[in-house]
Amino acid sequence: MIPGTGTSGGNGTSNGKIRWGILGTGFIAGLQTQDLQAHGFTVQAVGSRSLESAGAFAGQHGVAAAHGSYESLVADPAVDVVYIATPHPFHHANALLALNAGKHVLVEKAFTMNAREAQEVFDLAASRGLVALEAMWSRFLPHMIRLREVIADGTIGEVRKIIASHNQNLPKDPAHRLNDPALGGGALLDLGVYPVSLAIDILGTPDTIRASASMTATGVDRQTAAIFDYAPGQQAIIDCELDAAGPNRAVVIGTDGWIDIEATWYNPTPFTVFDAQGNVLERFDLPVSGRGMQYQAAELERLVVSGSTAGTILPPGQSVAVMAAMDEIRRQIGLTYQADAVVGET
């Protein structure tokens, strides 16, 4: 069994006993629902701000119950876990709503708008003995599980540098969510969260961050780059952009070799391990069924069944650290959101 990837099997499957509710009916909610249903998970209900939207989603995906409000969804006694798939600015309130109703939560990334909100969600979950897990799906994919094993085994020696990019050519309409500051728009929260999470996964929380960006006419970051510096001398070099596509590869460089993660590195994809002379030591290429979002759901179910509120693949502290790193990047590039004004953070 691949550690942390299933409650009933090593391929991210479920025995179907835990019942899921889908909060939100957008594109990502549909993708998660498809992967859940294809791998034995029980999708019991969906909730939207309108019954019409919830009903249309339920009809499309064959979901038993449709709720015309989020409050109705989280109050459904037939729902055990709520997957939160709303835009970033609503994650905090939606997660608190579900947790206060006694539901475990899987919350899309970016987990919240800032580290303060993230900590509040995890604090409430812990106080109620519930699981709150960030839906950073790439963390739970088989190639990332194996990559961590290769690094831990010392195959490439001491890790010195990580280079990771996430650049896409996305809608340029100023009214689109990605370009709207009121909806948490910008490259960093949607795209940059992936390389930030990778860096913190492998190297931990950076000691210092240096960042720069260029902005859109609507005031969100169009492209952002950052260098994470660590006291022992390691670096992570990350970049993201929302209006120009790139190869989206990543490399982990060590004193005795390197790991090349092919495009698109945060999706299910092969990687190759090289020694310091460039000889191939291993090529990992494991086919994944569907998009691969079932693995994060299987990890949440594993935690629920085991009675744990935190795992090792993506513990709450790391999700908070990811948000804190992005808070610092935003501070340096001058990007603030309404959520920051609550306590005047940035």
C-alpha positions in Angstrom: 0.0 0.0 0.0 1.2 3.5 -0.8 1.3 5.3 2.5 -1.6 7.6 3.1 -3.4 6.9 -0.2 -6.4 4.8 0.7 -8.8 3.5 3.3 -9.6 0.3 1.3 -6.7 0.0 -1.1 -3.4 1.5 -2.3 -5.0 3.1 -5.3 -7.0 5.8 -3.6 -10.2 3.8 -3.3 -12.9 3.9 -0.6 -15.2 1.3 0.9 -18.0 3.9 0.5 -19.1 4.0 4.2 -18.2 7.7 4.7 -20.7 10.0 3.0 -19.6 13.1 1.1 -21.3 16.4 0.6 -20.1 18.8 -2.1 -20.2 22.5 -1.2 -20.2 24.5 -4.4 -21.0 23.5 -8.0 -18.2 24.9 -10.1 -15.7 23.2 -12.4 -13.4 21.9 -9.7 -16.3 20.5 -7.7 -17.3 18.5 -10.8 -13.8 17.1 -11.2 -13.6 16.0 -7.6 -17.0 14.4 -7.7 -16.1 12.4 -10.8 -13.0 11.0 -9.2 -14.9 10.2 -6.0 -17.6 8.3 -7.7 -15.2 6.5 -10.0 -13.3 5.1 -7.0 -16.0 3.8 -4.7 -16.6 7.0 -2.6 -20.2 7.8 -1.7 -21.2 11.3 -2.8 -24.4 11.8 -0.9 -25.4 15.4 -1.4 -24.5 18.7 -3.0 -25.2 22.2 -1.8 -25.3 25.6 -3.6 -26.6 29.0 -3.0 -29.5 28.1 -5.2 -31.6 24.9 -5.4 -31.6 25.2 -9.2 -27.8 25.1 -9.3 -27.6 22.2 -6.8 -30.3 20.3 -8.7 -28.5 20.7 -12.0 -25.2 19.4 -10.5 -27.0 16.5 -8.8 -28.7 15.6 -12.0 -25.5 15.7 -14.0 -23.5 13.6 -11.5 -26.2 11.4 -10.1 -26.0 12.7 -6.6 -28.9 11.7 -4.3 -29.7 15.0 -2.5 -29.6 18.6 -3.6 -29.6 21.5 -1.1 -30.4 25.1 -2.0 -28.1 26.5 0.7 -24.8 25.7 2.3 -26.5 25.7 5.7 -28.9 23.0 4.6 -26.0 20.9 3.2 -24.0 20.9 6.4 -27.1 20.2 8.5 -27.8 17.0 6.4 -27.5 14.1 8.8 -26.6 11.8 5.9 -23.4 13.8 5.2 -20.1 13.0 7.1 -17.6 15.0 5.2 -17.9 18.3 3.3 -15.7 19.1 0.3 -15.4 22.9 0.0 -15.0 24.0 -3.6 -16.0 27.7 -3.5 -13.7 30.6 -4.4 -10.8 31.3 -2.0 -12.4 34.2 -0.1 -15.3 31.9 1.1 -13.2 28.9 2.2 -12.8 30.2 5.8 -16.5 30.9 6.4 -17.6 27.7 4.6 -15.1 25.6 6.6 -16.2 27.0 9.9 -19.8 26.5 9.0 -19.3 22.8 8.2 -17.0 22.2 11.2 -19.6 23.8 13.6 -22.1 21.4 12.1 -19.9 18.5 13.1 -18.6 17.7 9.6 -15.1 16.9 8.6 -13.8 19.2 5.8 -11.6 18.9 2.7 -10.9 22.5 1.7 -9.7 23.5 -1.8 -6.5 25.3 -2.1 -5.6 28.0 -1.5 -6.8 26.8 1.8 -7.9 30.3 2.9 -6.9 33.9 2.1 -4.2 34.1 4.7 -2.5 32.3 7.6 -4.7 33.8 10.2 -7.8 32.3 8.6 -6.1 29.0 8.1 -5.1 28.7 11.8 -8.7 29.5 12.8 -10.0 26.7 10.7 -7.5 24.1 12.1 -8.0 25.3 15.7 -11.8 24.8 15.4 -11.3 21.4 13.8 -8.9 20.3 16.5 -11.2 21.5 19.3 -14.1 19.5 17.9 -12.1 16.4 17.1 -12.7 16.8 13.4 -10.4 16.5 10.3 -9.7 19.6 8.3 -7.5 18.8 5.3 -6.2 21.0 2.5 -7.1 19.7 -0.9 -3.6 20.1 -2.3 -4.2 17.1 -4.4 -0.6 16.8 -5.8 0.8 16.1 -2.3 -1.1 12.7 -2.3 -0.3 11.5 -5.8 1.8 8.4 -6.2 4.7 10.1 -7.9 4.9 12.6 -5.0 4.8 9.8 -2.4 7.7 8.1 -4.2 9.6 11.3 -4.7 9.6 11.9 -0.9 10.8 8.3 -0.4 13.7 8.8 -2.9 14.8 12.0 -1.1 14.5 10.4 2.4 16.6 7.4 1.2 19.4 9.9 0.4 19.6 8.8 -3.2 20.4 12.3 -4.4 22.3 13.3 -1.3 21.5 16.5 0.5 18.8 18.6 -1.2 20.3 22.0 -2.1 17.7 23.5 -4.5 14.2 23.2 -5.8 13.0 24.9 -9.0 9.3 24.8 -9.7 7.0 26.7 -12.1 3.3 27.0 -12.7 2.5 29.2 -15.7 -0.8 29.0 -17.6 -2.6 31.0 -20.2 -5.9 31.7 -18.4 -8.9 34.0 -19.2 -7.9 37.7 -19.4 -11.4 39.0 -18.9 -11.1 41.6 -16.0 -14.4 40.3 -14.6 -13.2 36.7 -14.4 -12.6 35.3 -10.9 -8.9 35.0 -11.6 -8.5 38.7 -12.3 -10.9 40.0 -9.6 -9.3 41.0 -6.3 -12.7 40.6 -4.5 -12.6 36.9 -5.4 -9.0 36.3 -4.5 -7.7 36.6 -8.0 -4.1 36.6 -9.1 -1.4 34.1 -10.0 -0.1 33.4 -6.6 -3.2 32.0 -4.8 -4.4 29.9 -7.8 -1.1 28.8 -9.3 1.8 29.7 -7.1 0.4 27.8 -4.2 1.6 24.6 -5.9 5.3 25.4 -6.0 5.1 27.1 -2.6 3.6 23.9 -1.2 6.3 21.7 -2.9 9.1 23.8 -1.4 7.7 23.6 2.1 7.0 19.9 1.7 10.6 19.2 0.9 12.6 21.9 2.6 10.3 23.2 5.3 9.5 26.7 6.2 12.0 29.2 4.7 14.0 31.5 6.9 13.7 34.4 4.4 11.7 35.1 1.3 12.5 37.5 -1.6 9.7 38.1 -4.1 8.8 40.3 -7.0 5.8 40.5 -9.3 4.0 42.4 -12.0 0.4 43.3 -11.7 -2.8 43.3 -13.8 -4.9 46.4 -14.5 -7.3 45.0 -11.9 -4.6 45.0 -9.2 -3.8 41.3 -8.8 -0.5 39.7 -9.6 -0.1 38.7 -13.2 3.2 36.9 -12.6 5.2 36.4 -9.4 8.6 34.9 -8.6 10.2 34.2 -5.3 13.3 32.8 -3.8 13.0 30.9 -0.5 16.3 30.9 1.5 17.1 28.5 4.2 19.7 28.9 6.9 21.7 25.7 5.9 22.1 27.2 2.4 19.3 25.6 0.5 17.1 27.6 -1.9 13.7 27.1 -3.6 13.1 29.1 -6.7 9.4 29.4 -7.7 7.4 31.3 -10.2 3.8 31.5 -11.5 2.0 33.4 -14.2 -1.6 33.4 -15.3 -1.4 34.8 -18.8 1.4 32.9 -20.4 1.8 29.1 -20.5 5.0 27.3 -19.7 6.3 23.7 -19.5 5.5 23.5 -15.8 8.3 21.2 -14.8 10.1 20.9 -11.5 13.5 19.7 -10.4 15.0 18.8 -7.1 18.8 19.1 -7.0 20.9 17.4 -4.5 24.6 16.9 -3.8 24.6 13.4 -5.4 22.1 13.8 -8.2 18.8 15.3 -9.1 15.1 14.5 -9.8 13.5 15.8 -12.9 9.6 15.9 -12.6 8.1 16.1 -16.1 5.3 18.3 -17.3 2.9 18.8 -15.7 4.8 18.2 -12.4 1.8 18.8 -10.1 -0.4 16.4 -12.1 0.1 12.6 -12.2 3.3 12.5 -14.2 6.6 10.5 -14.5 9.9 11.6 -12.9 13.5 10.5 -13.4 16.2 10.2 -10.8 19.8 11.0 -12.0 23.1 10.6 -10.2 25.7 13.4 -10.2 27.1 12.2 -13.5 23.7 12.2 -15.2 23.1 8.5 -15.2 19.5 7.3 -14.8 19.0 5.7 -11.4 15.2 5.3 -11.6 12.3 6.3 -13.7 8.9 6.4 -11.9 5.9 6.2 -14.2 2.7 4.8 -12.5 -0.6 5.3 -14.4 -3.3 7.0 -12.4 -7.0 6.5 -12.9 -9.0 9.7 -13.5 -7.5 13.1 -12.6 -6.0 11.8 -9.3 -8.1 13.8 -6.9 -9.3 10.6 -5.2 -6.0 10.3 -3.3 -6.6 13.3 -1.1 -10.1 12.1 -0.3 -8.8 8.7 0.6 -6.3 10.3 3.0 -9.1 12.2 4.7 -11.1 9.0 5.1 -8.1 7.3 6.5 -7.7 10.0 9.1 -11.4 9.8 10.0 -11.3 6.0 10.3 -8.1 6.1 12.4 -9.5 8.8 14.7 -6.7 11.2 13.8 -7.1 14.8 13.1 -3.7 15.3 11.4 -1.6 13.2 9.0 2.0 13.3 7.9 1.6 14.0 4.2 0.0 17.4 4.7 -0.4 18.3 8.4 -2.2 21.4 9.5 1.0 23.2 10.4 2.3 22.9 6.8 -0.9 24.3 5.3 -0.6 27.3 7.7 3.1 27.6 6.7 2.1 27.7 3.0 -0.4 30.5 3.7 2.2 32.4 5.8 4.7 32.2 3.0 2.2 33.5 0.5 1.2 36.3 3.0 4.9 37.4 3.0 5.1 37.2 -0.8 2.0 39.3 -1.0 3.4 41.8 1.5 6.5 42.3 -0.6 4.6 42.7 -3.9 1.9 44.9 -2.4 -1.0 42.6 -2.9 -3.8 42.8 -0.3 -7.3 41.4 -0.1 -10.3 42.3 1.9 -9.7 39.4 4.3 -6.4 41.0 5.3 -8.1 44.2 6.5 -9.8 42.2 9.4 -6.7 42.5 11.4 -4.7 44.9 9.2 -2.1 42.2 8.4 -0.8 43.5 5.1 
